[in-house]
Amino acid sequence: MKRMGAKTGSARSAEQTEIARFWELTGPATYNPLAQQLSAAKRLDVMENARLFALVGMATADALIAIFDTKYAYNFWRPVTAIRNADTDGNDATERDPTWEPLIPTPMHPEYPCAHCISQAAAAAVLESLFGDSIPPVRLTSTTAPGVTRSFSRLSDYVTEVINARIYDGVHYRTSGEVGAAMGRKIGDYTVQNHLKPRR
């Protein structure tokens, strides 16, 4: 985390830095375009589209409620705080760097778990229930990385990239990303299994 997420002198490749910048984008703009492209590729009708977008909206809203409840329950420190105060963590294997900065500004809420990761995983779980993990190739753009396009042909790769992006930008630990994604998958699956079931 310290090596990959640093603002200066990091071990990131140019592509990894692009990924980090790309996923500074937040909210529906990070998953609705994915749903739109898959809907168009599968030629869903109006009723199917209404159900798809309602399920994605419900799952991601529930995911954000769950993530902020969890963040404030654990109240875990962000990498910038941990790295600058590594001499106080009781671990001789960590070394303090009082000037360390993450690539992007640190969000003003606790670290654990990852909010981006839960949102993307919740949306992906809904989409996977309808389309499967392997999908027609989709292309996404981001206002936080003008000119950069990310392409995906598997929903699982879409979620994995978000987990990695939050490490590359210096604001999350891998465990937080993986836990957030696991929560999101469960919420997405629950939403599909219990709400807006197709009428027989």
Biotite code that builds the C-alpha atoms (Angstrom):
import biotite.structure as struc

atoms = struc.array([
    struc.Atom([0.000, 0.000, 0.000], chain_id="A", res_id=1, res_name="MET", atom_name="CA", element="C"),
    struc.Atom([2.724, 2.424, 0.973], chain_id="A", res_id=2, res_name="LYS", atom_name="CA", element="C"),
    struc.Atom([4.724, 1.656, -2.172], chain_id="A", res_id=3, res_name="ARG", atom_name="CA", element="C"),
    struc.Atom([1.867, 1.501, -4.689], chain_id="A", res_id=4, res_name="MET", atom_name="CA", element="C"),
    struc.Atom([-0.345, 4.317, -3.394], chain_id="A", res_id=5, res_name="GLY", atom_name="CA", element="C"),
    struc.Atom([2.236, 7.070, -2.943], chain_id="A", res_id=6, res_name="ALA", atom_name="CA", element="C"),
    struc.Atom([1.718, 10.381, -4.682], chain_id="A", res_id=7, res_name="LYS", atom_name="CA", element="C"),
    struc.Atom([5.411, 10.585, -5.576], chain_id="A", res_id=8, res_name="THR", atom_name="CA", element="C"),
    struc.Atom([7.990, 7.833, -6.014], chain_id="A", res_id=9, res_name="GLY", atom_name="CA", element="C"),
    struc.Atom([5.418, 5.056, -6.288], chain_id="A", res_id=10, res_name="SER", atom_name="CA", element="C"),
    struc.Atom([5.890, 1.673, -7.973], chain_id="A", res_id=11, res_name="ALA", atom_name="CA", element="C"),
    struc.Atom([2.763, 2.175, -10.120], chain_id="A", res_id=12, res_name="ARG", atom_name="CA", element="C"),
    struc.Atom([2.942, 1.769, -13.876], chain_id="A", res_id=13, res_name="SER", atom_name="CA", element="C"),
    struc.Atom([1.448, 4.460, -16.121], chain_id="A", res_id=14, res_name="ALA", atom_name="CA", element="C"),
    struc.Atom([-1.606, 2.248, -16.659], chain_id="A", res_id=15, res_name="GLU", atom_name="CA", element="C"),
    struc.Atom([-2.042, 1.708, -12.917], chain_id="A", res_id=16, res_name="GLN", atom_name="CA", element="C"),
    struc.Atom([-1.970, 5.466, -12.385], chain_id="A", res_id=17, res_name="THR", atom_name="CA", element="C"),
    struc.Atom([-4.618, 5.853, -15.107], chain_id="A", res_id=18, res_name="GLU", atom_name="CA", element="C"),
    struc.Atom([-6.751, 3.224, -13.368], chain_id="A", res_id=19, res_name="ILE", atom_name="CA", element="C"),
    struc.Atom([-6.422, 5.074, -10.070], chain_id="A", res_id=20, res_name="ALA", atom_name="CA", element="C"),
    struc.Atom([-7.452, 8.370, -11.662], chain_id="A", res_id=21, res_name="ARG", atom_name="CA", element="C"),
    struc.Atom([-10.291, 6.707, -13.583], chain_id="A", res_id=22, res_name="PHE", atom_name="CA", element="C"),
    struc.Atom([-11.891, 5.310, -10.423], chain_id="A", res_id=23, res_name="TRP", atom_name="CA", element="C"),
    struc.Atom([-11.886, 8.619, -8.568], chain_id="A", res_id=24, res_name="GLU", atom_name="CA", element="C"),
    struc.Atom([-15.315, 8.852, -10.204], chain_id="A", res_id=25, res_name="LEU", atom_name="CA", element="C"),
    struc.Atom([-18.134, 7.997, -7.791], chain_id="A", res_id=26, res_name="THR", atom_name="CA", element="C"),
    struc.Atom([-21.828, 7.154, -7.756], chain_id="A", res_id=27, res_name="GLY", atom_name="CA", element="C"),
    struc.Atom([-24.168, 5.954, -10.518], chain_id="A", res_id=28, res_name="PRO", atom_name="CA", element="C"),
    struc.Atom([-21.743, 7.106, -13.241], chain_id="A", res_id=29, res_name="ALA", atom_name="CA", element="C"),
    struc.Atom([-19.539, 4.155, -12.233], chain_id="A", res_id=30, res_name="THR", atom_name="CA", element="C"),
    struc.Atom([-22.157, 1.455, -12.867], chain_id="A", res_id=31, res_name="TYR", atom_name="CA", element="C"),
    struc.Atom([-25.179, 2.796, -14.788], chain_id="A", res_id=32, res_name="ASN", atom_name="CA", element="C"),
    struc.Atom([-23.270, 3.024, -18.112], chain_id="A", res_id=33, res_name="PRO", atom_name="CA", element="C"),
    struc.Atom([-22.350, -0.653, -17.664], chain_id="A", res_id=34, res_name="LEU", atom_name="CA", element="C"),
    struc.Atom([-26.015, -1.573, -17.172], chain_id="A", res_id=35, res_name="ALA", atom_name="CA", element="C"),
    struc.Atom([-27.027, 0.562, -20.160], chain_id="A", res_id=36, res_name="GLN", atom_name="CA", element="C"),
    struc.Atom([-24.556, -1.125, -22.491], chain_id="A", res_id=37, res_name="GLN", atom_name="CA", element="C"),
    struc.Atom([-25.511, -4.625, -21.364], chain_id="A", res_id=38, res_name="LEU", atom_name="CA", element="C"),
    struc.Atom([-29.202, -3.800, -21.687], chain_id="A", res_id=39, res_name="SER", atom_name="CA", element="C"),
    struc.Atom([-28.659, -2.561, -25.245], chain_id="A", res_id=40, res_name="ALA", atom_name="CA", element="C"),
    struc.Atom([-26.526, -5.588, -26.161], chain_id="A", res_id=41, res_name="ALA", atom_name="CA", element="C"),
    struc.Atom([-29.230, -7.975, -24.920], chain_id="A", res_id=42, res_name="LYS", atom_name="CA", element="C"),
    struc.Atom([-32.068, -5.869, -26.425], chain_id="A", res_id=43, res_name="ARG", atom_name="CA", element="C"),
    struc.Atom([-34.081, -5.764, -23.222], chain_id="A", res_id=44, res_name="LEU", atom_name="CA", element="C"),
    struc.Atom([-37.623, -4.429, -23.521], chain_id="A", res_id=45, res_name="ASP", atom_name="CA", element="C"),
    struc.Atom([-39.052, -1.563, -21.465], chain_id="A", res_id=46, res_name="VAL", atom_name="CA", element="C"),
    struc.Atom([-40.290, -3.790, -18.636], chain_id="A", res_id=47, res_name="MET", atom_name="CA", element="C"),
    struc.Atom([-37.003, -5.716, -18.430], chain_id="A", res_id=48, res_name="GLU", atom_name="CA", element="C"),
    struc.Atom([-35.067, -2.440, -18.421], chain_id="A", res_id=49, res_name="ASN", atom_name="CA", element="C"),
    struc.Atom([-37.230, -1.001, -15.658], chain_id="A", res_id=50, res_name="ALA", atom_name="CA", element="C"),
    struc.Atom([-36.576, -4.078, -13.524], chain_id="A", res_id=51, res_name="ARG", atom_name="CA", element="C"),
    struc.Atom([-32.835, -4.091, -14.292], chain_id="A", res_id=52, res_name="LEU", atom_name="CA", element="C"),
    struc.Atom([-32.246, -0.462, -13.357], chain_id="A", res_id=53, res_name="PHE", atom_name="CA", element="C"),
    struc.Atom([-34.497, -0.650, -10.303], chain_id="A", res_id=54, res_name="ALA", atom_name="CA", element="C"),
    struc.Atom([-32.569, -3.671, -8.993], chain_id="A", res_id=55, res_name="LEU", atom_name="CA", element="C"),
    struc.Atom([-29.215, -1.999, -9.636], chain_id="A", res_id=56, res_name="VAL", atom_name="CA", element="C"),
    struc.Atom([-30.439, 1.171, -7.893], chain_id="A", res_id=57, res_name="GLY", atom_name="CA", element="C"),
    struc.Atom([-31.833, -0.735, -4.914], chain_id="A", res_id=58, res_name="MET", atom_name="CA", element="C"),
    struc.Atom([-28.715, -2.870, -4.488], chain_id="A", res_id=59, res_name="ALA", atom_name="CA", element="C"),
    struc.Atom([-26.285, 0.036, -4.689], chain_id="A", res_id=60, res_name="THR", atom_name="CA", element="C"),
    struc.Atom([-28.372, 2.192, -2.328], chain_id="A", res_id=61, res_name="ALA", atom_name="CA", element="C"),
    struc.Atom([-28.508, -0.621, 0.237], chain_id="A", res_id=62, res_name="ASP", atom_name="CA", element="C"),
    struc.Atom([-24.784, -1.185, -0.247], chain_id="A", res_id=63, res_name="ALA", atom_name="CA", element="C"),
    struc.Atom([-23.963, 2.421, 0.572], chain_id="A", res_id=64, res_name="LEU", atom_name="CA", element="C"),
    struc.Atom([-26.133, 2.349, 3.685], chain_id="A", res_id=65, res_name="ILE", atom_name="CA", element="C"),
    struc.Atom([-24.389, -0.834, 4.818], chain_id="A", res_id=66, res_name="ALA", atom_name="CA", element="C"),
    struc.Atom([-20.904, 0.458, 4.072], chain_id="A", res_id=67, res_name="ILE", atom_name="CA", element="C"),
    struc.Atom([-21.227, 3.698, 6.001], chain_id="A", res_id=68, res_name="PHE", atom_name="CA", element="C"),
    struc.Atom([-22.794, 1.914, 8.948], chain_id="A", res_id=69, res_name="ASP", atom_name="CA", element="C"),
    struc.Atom([-19.808, -0.461, 8.912], chain_id="A", res_id=70, res_name="THR", atom_name="CA", element="C"),
    struc.Atom([-17.198, 2.259, 8.416], chain_id="A", res_id=71, res_name="LYS", atom_name="CA", element="C"),
    struc.Atom([-18.304, 4.119, 11.523], chain_id="A", res_id=72, res_name="TYR", atom_name="CA", element="C"),
    struc.Atom([-18.642, 0.909, 13.540], chain_id="A", res_id=73, res_name="ALA", atom_name="CA", element="C"),
    struc.Atom([-14.975, 0.005, 12.889], chain_id="A", res_id=74, res_name="TYR", atom_name="CA", element="C"),
    struc.Atom([-13.604, 3.578, 12.537], chain_id="A", res_id=75, res_name="ASN", atom_name="CA", element="C"),
    struc.Atom([-10.321, 2.263, 11.063], chain_id="A", res_id=76, res_name="PHE", atom_name="CA", element="C"),
    struc.Atom([-7.501, 4.596, 10.111], chain_id="A", res_id=77, res_name="TRP", atom_name="CA", element="C"),
    struc.Atom([-6.676, 5.470, 6.526], chain_id="A", res_id=78, res_name="ARG", atom_name="CA", element="C"),
    struc.Atom([-3.265, 4.657, 5.002], chain_id="A", res_id=79, res_name="PRO", atom_name="CA", element="C"),
    struc.Atom([-2.085, 8.281, 5.231], chain_id="A", res_id=80, res_name="VAL", atom_name="CA", element="C"),
    struc.Atom([-2.652, 8.260, 8.992], chain_id="A", res_id=81, res_name="THR", atom_name="CA", element="C"),
    struc.Atom([-1.227, 4.771, 9.486], chain_id="A", res_id=82, res_name="ALA", atom_name="CA", element="C"),
    struc.Atom([1.926, 5.428, 7.438], chain_id="A", res_id=83, res_name="ILE", atom_name="CA", element="C"),
    struc.Atom([2.637, 8.776, 9.059], chain_id="A", res_id=84, res_name="ARG", atom_name="CA", element="C"),
    struc.Atom([2.148, 7.220, 12.505], chain_id="A", res_id=85, res_name="ASN", atom_name="CA", element="C"),
    struc.Atom([3.671, 3.769, 11.931], chain_id="A", res_id=86, res_name="ALA", atom_name="CA", element="C"),
    struc.Atom([5.901, 4.228, 14.970], chain_id="A", res_id=87, res_name="ASP", atom_name="CA", element="C"),
    struc.Atom([2.807, 4.043, 17.200], chain_id="A", res_id=88, res_name="THR", atom_name="CA", element="C"),
    struc.Atom([1.148, 0.911, 15.767], chain_id="A", res_id=89, res_name="ASP", atom_name="CA", element="C"),
    struc.Atom([3.012, -1.662, 17.867], chain_id="A", res_id=90, res_name="GLY", atom_name="CA", element="C"),
    struc.Atom([4.411, -3.379, 14.766], chain_id="A", res_id=91, res_name="ASN", atom_name="CA", element="C"),
    struc.Atom([8.208, -3.356, 14.394], chain_id="A", res_id=92, res_name="ASP", atom_name="CA", element="C"),
    struc.Atom([7.868, -4.281, 10.706], chain_id="A", res_id=93, res_name="ALA", atom_name="CA", element="C"),
    struc.Atom([6.312, -0.923, 9.803], chain_id="A", res_id=94, res_name="THR", atom_name="CA", element="C"),
    struc.Atom([8.350, 2.208, 9.333], chain_id="A", res_id=95, res_name="GLU", atom_name="CA", element="C"),
    struc.Atom([7.063, 5.734, 9.810], chain_id="A", res_id=96, res_name="ARG", atom_name="CA", element="C"),
    struc.Atom([7.092, 8.190, 6.928], chain_id="A", res_id=97, res_name="ASP", atom_name="CA", element="C"),
    struc.Atom([5.834, 11.559, 8.208], chain_id="A", res_id=98, res_name="PRO", atom_name="CA", element="C"),
    struc.Atom([5.708, 13.121, 4.728], chain_id="A", res_id=99, res_name="THR", atom_name="CA", element="C"),
    struc.Atom([3.905, 10.310, 2.864], chain_id="A", res_id=100, res_name="TRP", atom_name="CA", element="C"),
    struc.Atom([0.939, 11.385, 0.712], chain_id="A", res_id=101, res_name="GLU", atom_name="CA", element="C"),
    struc.Atom([-1.557, 9.295, -1.280], chain_id="A", res_id=102, res_name="PRO", atom_name="CA", element="C"),
    struc.Atom([-2.044, 9.846, -5.018], chain_id="A", res_id=103, res_name="LEU", atom_name="CA", element="C"),
    struc.Atom([-5.525, 11.330, -4.481], chain_id="A", res_id=104, res_name="ILE", atom_name="CA", element="C"),
    struc.Atom([-6.986, 13.259, -1.542], chain_id="A", res_id=105, res_name="PRO", atom_name="CA", element="C"),
    struc.Atom([-8.085, 10.939, 1.253], chain_id="A", res_id=106, res_name="THR", atom_name="CA", element="C"),
    struc.Atom([-11.879, 10.775, 1.692], chain_id="A", res_id=107, res_name="PRO", atom_name="CA", element="C"),
    struc.Atom([-13.152, 12.298, 4.922], chain_id="A", res_id=108, res_name="MET", atom_name="CA", element="C"),
    struc.Atom([-14.599, 9.131, 6.439], chain_id="A", res_id=109, res_name="HIS", atom_name="CA", element="C"),
    struc.Atom([-13.145, 5.919, 7.954], chain_id="A", res_id=110, res_name="PRO", atom_name="CA", element="C"),
    struc.Atom([-11.262, 3.433, 5.771], chain_id="A", res_id=111, res_name="GLU", atom_name="CA", element="C"),
    struc.Atom([-12.830, 0.008, 6.372], chain_id="A", res_id=112, res_name="TYR", atom_name="CA", element="C"),
    struc.Atom([-14.470, -1.323, 4.242], chain_id="A", res_id=113, res_name="PRO", atom_name="CA", element="C"),
    struc.Atom([-14.182, 0.166, 0.739], chain_id="A", res_id=114, res_name="CYS", atom_name="CA", element="C"),
    struc.Atom([-17.278, 2.064, -0.465], chain_id="A", res_id=115, res_name="ALA", atom_name="CA", element="C"),
    struc.Atom([-16.314, 2.012, -4.151], chain_id="A", res_id=116, res_name="HIS", atom_name="CA", element="C"),
    struc.Atom([-15.832, -1.740, -3.924], chain_id="A", res_id=117, res_name="CYS", atom_name="CA", element="C"),
    struc.Atom([-19.201, -2.453, -2.330], chain_id="A", res_id=118, res_name="ILE", atom_name="CA", element="C"),
    struc.Atom([-21.052, -0.329, -4.915], chain_id="A", res_id=119, res_name="SER", atom_name="CA", element="C"),
    struc.Atom([-19.364, -1.913, -7.912], chain_id="A", res_id=120, res_name="GLN", atom_name="CA", element="C"),
    struc.Atom([-19.779, -5.431, -6.521], chain_id="A", res_id=121, res_name="ALA", atom_name="CA", element="C"),
    struc.Atom([-23.464, -4.897, -5.695], chain_id="A", res_id=122, res_name="ALA", atom_name="CA", element="C"),
    struc.Atom([-24.165, -3.614, -9.207], chain_id="A", res_id=123, res_name="ALA", atom_name="CA", element="C"),
    struc.Atom([-22.085, -6.420, -10.742], chain_id="A", res_id=124, res_name="ALA", atom_name="CA", element="C"),
    struc.Atom([-23.946, -9.077, -8.730], chain_id="A", res_id=125, res_name="ALA", atom_name="CA", element="C"),
    struc.Atom([-27.289, -7.825, -10.052], chain_id="A", res_id=126, res_name="VAL", atom_name="CA", element="C"),
    struc.Atom([-25.952, -7.714, -13.600], chain_id="A", res_id=127, res_name="LEU", atom_name="CA", element="C"),
    struc.Atom([-24.341, -11.140, -13.290], chain_id="A", res_id=128, res_name="GLU", atom_name="CA", element="C"),
    struc.Atom([-27.656, -12.681, -12.210], chain_id="A", res_id=129, res_name="SER", atom_name="CA", element="C"),
    struc.Atom([-29.122, -11.548, -15.536], chain_id="A", res_id=130, res_name="LEU", atom_name="CA", element="C"),
    struc.Atom([-26.175, -11.720, -17.930], chain_id="A", res_id=131, res_name="PHE", atom_name="CA", element="C"),
    struc.Atom([-23.563, -14.020, -16.346], chain_id="A", res_id=132, res_name="GLY", atom_name="CA", element="C"),
    struc.Atom([-19.951, -13.087, -15.552], chain_id="A", res_id=133, res_name="ASP", atom_name="CA", element="C"),
    struc.Atom([-18.793, -13.159, -19.197], chain_id="A", res_id=134, res_name="SER", atom_name="CA", element="C"),
    struc.Atom([-20.432, -10.231, -20.953], chain_id="A", res_id=135, res_name="ILE", atom_name="CA", element="C"),
    struc.Atom([-20.345, -8.541, -24.349], chain_id="A", res_id=136, res_name="PRO", atom_name="CA", element="C"),
    struc.Atom([-17.389, -6.129, -24.180], chain_id="A", res_id=137, res_name="PRO", atom_name="CA", element="C"),
    struc.Atom([-18.284, -2.821, -22.548], chain_id="A", res_id=138, res_name="VAL", atom_name="CA", element="C"),
    struc.Atom([-16.316, 0.421, -22.561], chain_id="A", res_id=139, res_name="ARG", atom_name="CA", element="C"),
    struc.Atom([-16.432, 2.930, -19.730], chain_id="A", res_id=140, res_name="LEU", atom_name="CA", element="C"),
    struc.Atom([-15.154, 6.492, -19.494], chain_id="A", res_id=141, res_name="THR", atom_name="CA", element="C"),
    struc.Atom([-14.621, 8.742, -16.502], chain_id="A", res_id=142, res_name="SER", atom_name="CA", element="C"),
    struc.Atom([-14.742, 12.478, -15.946], chain_id="A", res_id=143, res_name="THR", atom_name="CA", element="C"),
    struc.Atom([-11.834, 12.090, -13.523], chain_id="A", res_id=144, res_name="THR", atom_name="CA", element="C"),
    struc.Atom([-9.562, 10.656, -16.240], chain_id="A", res_id=145, res_name="ALA", atom_name="CA", element="C"),
    struc.Atom([-10.406, 12.467, -19.494], chain_id="A", res_id=146, res_name="PRO", atom_name="CA", element="C"),
    struc.Atom([-9.422, 10.490, -22.577], chain_id="A", res_id=147, res_name="GLY", atom_name="CA", element="C"),
    struc.Atom([-9.028, 7.196, -20.696], chain_id="A", res_id=148, res_name="VAL", atom_name="CA", element="C"),
    struc.Atom([-11.294, 4.290, -21.605], chain_id="A", res_id=149, res_name="THR", atom_name="CA", element="C"),
    struc.Atom([-11.510, 1.048, -19.639], chain_id="A", res_id=150, res_name="ARG", atom_name="CA", element="C"),
    struc.Atom([-12.909, -2.100, -21.279], chain_id="A", res_id=151, res_name="SER", atom_name="CA", element="C"),
    struc.Atom([-14.362, -5.193, -19.620], chain_id="A", res_id=152, res_name="PHE", atom_name="CA", element="C"),
    struc.Atom([-15.638, -8.548, -20.861], chain_id="A", res_id=153, res_name="SER", atom_name="CA", element="C"),
    struc.Atom([-16.088, -10.034, -17.383], chain_id="A", res_id=154, res_name="ARG", atom_name="CA", element="C"),
    struc.Atom([-17.974, -8.461, -14.488], chain_id="A", res_id=155, res_name="LEU", atom_name="CA", element="C"),
    struc.Atom([-15.503, -10.004, -12.039], chain_id="A", res_id=156, res_name="SER", atom_name="CA", element="C"),
    struc.Atom([-12.663, -8.072, -13.762], chain_id="A", res_id=157, res_name="ASP", atom_name="CA", element="C"),
    struc.Atom([-14.653, -4.851, -13.375], chain_id="A", res_id=158, res_name="TYR", atom_name="CA", element="C"),
    struc.Atom([-14.890, -5.420, -9.602], chain_id="A", res_id=159, res_name="VAL", atom_name="CA", element="C"),
    struc.Atom([-11.236, -6.472, -9.281], chain_id="A", res_id=160, res_name="THR", atom_name="CA", element="C"),
    struc.Atom([-10.087, -3.318, -11.053], chain_id="A", res_id=161, res_name="GLU", atom_name="CA", element="C"),
    struc.Atom([-11.936, -1.153, -8.554], chain_id="A", res_id=162, res_name="VAL", atom_name="CA", element="C"),
    struc.Atom([-10.277, -2.975, -5.630], chain_id="A", res_id=163, res_name="ILE", atom_name="CA", element="C"),
    struc.Atom([-6.856, -2.410, -7.210], chain_id="A", res_id=164, res_name="ASN", atom_name="CA", element="C"),
    struc.Atom([-7.628, 1.219, -8.071], chain_id="A", res_id=165, res_name="ALA", atom_name="CA", element="C"),
    struc.Atom([-8.236, 2.102, -4.433], chain_id="A", res_id=166, res_name="ARG", atom_name="CA", element="C"),
    struc.Atom([-4.799, 0.709, -3.573], chain_id="A", res_id=167, res_name="ILE", atom_name="CA", element="C"),
    struc.Atom([-3.128, 2.519, -6.469], chain_id="A", res_id=168, res_name="TYR", atom_name="CA", element="C"),
    struc.Atom([-4.631, 5.820, -5.363], chain_id="A", res_id=169, res_name="ASP", atom_name="CA", element="C"),
    struc.Atom([-3.448, 5.347, -1.789], chain_id="A", res_id=170, res_name="GLY", atom_name="CA", element="C"),
    struc.Atom([-6.702, 5.417, 0.152], chain_id="A", res_id=171, res_name="VAL", atom_name="CA", element="C"),
    struc.Atom([-7.503, 1.752, 0.899], chain_id="A", res_id=172, res_name="HIS", atom_name="CA", element="C"),
    struc.Atom([-5.887, -1.505, 1.995], chain_id="A", res_id=173, res_name="TYR", atom_name="CA", element="C"),
    struc.Atom([-6.523, -4.675, -0.042], chain_id="A", res_id=174, res_name="ARG", atom_name="CA", element="C"),
    struc.Atom([-8.460, -6.331, 2.791], chain_id="A", res_id=175, res_name="THR", atom_name="CA", element="C"),
    struc.Atom([-10.873, -3.415, 2.838], chain_id="A", res_id=176, res_name="SER", atom_name="CA", element="C"),
    struc.Atom([-11.464, -3.751, -0.894], chain_id="A", res_id=177, res_name="GLY", atom_name="CA", element="C"),
    struc.Atom([-12.023, -7.486, -0.725], chain_id="A", res_id=178, res_name="GLU", atom_name="CA", element="C"),
    struc.Atom([-14.387, -7.219, 2.252], chain_id="A", res_id=179, res_name="VAL", atom_name="CA", element="C"),
    struc.Atom([-16.308, -4.381, 0.596], chain_id="A", res_id=180, res_name="GLY", atom_name="CA", element="C"),
    struc.Atom([-16.664, -6.405, -2.613], chain_id="A", res_id=181, res_name="ALA", atom_name="CA", element="C"),
    struc.Atom([-17.830, -9.485, -0.696], chain_id="A", res_id=182, res_name="ALA", atom_name="CA", element="C"),
    struc.Atom([-20.471, -7.394, 1.084], chain_id="A", res_id=183, res_name="MET", atom_name="CA", element="C"),
    struc.Atom([-21.588, -5.932, -2.234], chain_id="A", res_id=184, res_name="GLY", atom_name="CA", element="C"),
    struc.Atom([-21.967, -9.352, -3.844], chain_id="A", res_id=185, res_name="ARG", atom_name="CA", element="C"),
    struc.Atom([-24.135, -10.544, -0.977], chain_id="A", res_id=186, res_name="LYS", atom_name="CA", element="C"),
    struc.Atom([-26.311, -7.429, -1.127], chain_id="A", res_id=187, res_name="ILE", atom_name="CA", element="C"),
    struc.Atom([-26.694, -7.691, -4.908], chain_id="A", res_id=188, res_name="GLY", atom_name="CA", element="C"),
    struc.Atom([-27.593, -11.378, -4.702], chain_id="A", res_id=189, res_name="ASP", atom_name="CA", element="C"),
    struc.Atom([-30.091, -10.723, -1.896], chain_id="A", res_id=190, res_name="TYR", atom_name="CA", element="C"),
    struc.Atom([-31.711, -7.914, -3.880], chain_id="A", res_id=191, res_name="THR", atom_name="CA", element="C"),
    struc.Atom([-32.256, -10.104, -6.943], chain_id="A", res_id=192, res_name="VAL", atom_name="CA", element="C"),
    struc.Atom([-33.543, -13.053, -4.909], chain_id="A", res_id=193, res_name="GLN", atom_name="CA", element="C"),
    struc.Atom([-36.008, -11.024, -2.841], chain_id="A", res_id=194, res_name="ASN", atom_name="CA", element="C"),
    struc.Atom([-37.224, -8.036, -4.846], chain_id="A", res_id=195, res_name="HIS", atom_name="CA", element="C"),
    struc.Atom([-38.982, -7.372, -8.147], chain_id="A", res_id=196, res_name="LEU", atom_name="CA", element="C"),
    struc.Atom([-39.207, -11.001, -9.093], chain_id="A", res_id=197, res_name="LYS", atom_name="CA", element="C"),
    struc.Atom([-40.508, -11.581, -12.631], chain_id="A", res_id=198, res_name="PRO", atom_name="CA", element="C"),
    struc.Atom([-44.208, -12.421, -12.714], chain_id="A", res_id=199, res_name="ARG", atom_name="CA", element="C"),
    struc.Atom([-44.974, -15.928, -13.931], chain_id="A", res_id=200, res_name="ARG", atom_name="CA", element="C"),
])
